[in-house]
Amino acid sequence: MFPPVRNPSTQSAAPKFGEKDLIRRSASTITPPAQRQTEVAKLIDVSKCIGCKACQTACLEWNQLHEEVGVNVGVYDNPHDLTPASWTLMRYTEYENPASGNLEWLIRKDGCMHCEDPGCLKACPSPGAIVQYSNGIVDFVKENCIGCGYCVKGCPFNIPRISKADHKAYKCTLCSDRVAVGQGPACQKACPTQAIVFGTKDEMKQWADKRITDLKSRGFDKAGLYDPPGVGGTHVMYVLHHADKPHIYAGLADNPKISPLVEAWKGVGKYAGMAVIGLTAAAGLIHHMLQGANRVSEEDEESADKLAGGKP
Amino acid sequence: MSNHDDGGAHIRVRRYSGSARINHWIVAISFVLLLLSGLSLFHPSLYFLSALFGGGATVRWLHPWIGVVLVVGFLGLFVRFFWQNLPEFTDFVWLARIRHVLTADDHYLPEIGKYNAGQKFVFWSQAVLVTTLFVTGVGLWEPGLAYFEKMLGFKATIDQLRLAAVLHASAAVLAIAIWIIHVYAAIWVRGTISAMTRGTVSGGWGWRHHRKWLRKEVDKGEIERERLTAAE
């Protein structure tokens, strides 16, 4: 058993991280702090999940979210997708393993992966609406969010959702408010099987290794850690029994990375666009300086008068 | 625009009706508002422009609606000016001699109808770009997209929306560049702006820049003799 995060003391304590620990801030240039905090991570061991949805409930409760009562369409997923009020969601897949002939019930807790290279933050046009702390947590700052939905396009995992009520973007915060006072995320606290564990990223990788060794000894020879390098690694990682094909877990991206379209739009596009506009304006100015005004001469006026003179 | 018409009595020729001018200025004002609000979300260094509209959240919902105004307005201009913007042989001659256009050596240029090839280029390229901006803009407009998805019965994928974002930004940059050319040409060629303010141009302006058009107007007898008084 992984040693659980201890309960906090009853004494009030200063938050462990804040503004001074930002390493990225949307639509802003900032100087990251010299000293980076220890990176944290949540490890979701899919092989240990029993699909009880305690994590979903804990998330709703801690974050004071109110999901609408849904409709049963014959699947276990409830609600049917992530929503502005459901920041995490158990996704259930019935997988027929062609090698063993077994029916496997794959249950993946979906939610923000807290990428080291966050696409949402890169796409965001509003200064400070998305921030990344040096411990790896990517957080949305509600006051600065303008509800444009660019983060939805930037995210390689299709996570953020825009509220129709207040037009703000929402997603998992990795319980940044709990982590700031030395607690683990609410979902981790509620998990009855330690399918969710929380600690430093190094601890989580070491713990995952043990789990993977165990899974391999049980015949899951493709078991592995999901910490996709395409986004610089993530601060929410999975232990998968079939790490060679993440897509069988309700469409988990095999090789997620920020879309080249988003990179073009937010990278070279911004500078190229400004250059095209600036150069066109400069061309006009230079042309006018060299050429002077194109004036109608008195002869032009007289020629026109003469042309019209023939008519009554 | 008053540089040349202080010489006394010259003819003036009507170029745009009152409704065409109102239509033009609706499009012009909405274009400038779209430019300012759009640029504020295009580059972080221009985000301060959103303050003109009351902040980024207002820009997010206002920009698309101004876009709708522009699209409707532009459609009006398109219908009005479509026939006069069809390409003709003279346009190729004009384009081949673009060097003389830029140096204002008008005597090397053919007689031009209501629009020269440059003006036609502005007309057609903006028609294409406004269409592109509208279609891709809907993709970036949450309630608008929901409306069209329901009406047309499809669901846009995130990759399509990413493409829409790239195309929207690219088309906007081109539209702004062409708008700069349009505004610059109107300033450089003195006497042009009165066509869109008073609705008329001087006969000399028509003779110099659109002689074929001037001849037609004279043939129709649609000229006014103007006695410039102090009030003008």
Interface residues (C-beta under 8 A of the other chain):
Chain A: A27 S28 P125 S126 P127 I146 G147 C148 G149 Y150 V152 K153 N158 I162 H167 S259 L261 V262 A264 W265 G269 K270 A272 G273 M274 V276 I277 T280 A281 G284 H287 H288 Q291 A293 N294 R295 V296 S297 E298 D300 E301 E302 S303 A304 D305 L307 A308 K311 P312
Chain B: N3 H4 D5 G7 H10 I11 S40 L41 F42 H43 P44 Y47 G55 G56 A57 V59 R60 W61 L102 T103 A104 L140 E142 I158 D159 L161 R162 L163 A165 V166 A169 S170 A172 V173 L174 I176 A177 I180 I181 Y184 I187 W188 V189 R190 G191 S202 G203 G204 W205 G206 W207 R208 L214 R215 V218 D219 G221 I223
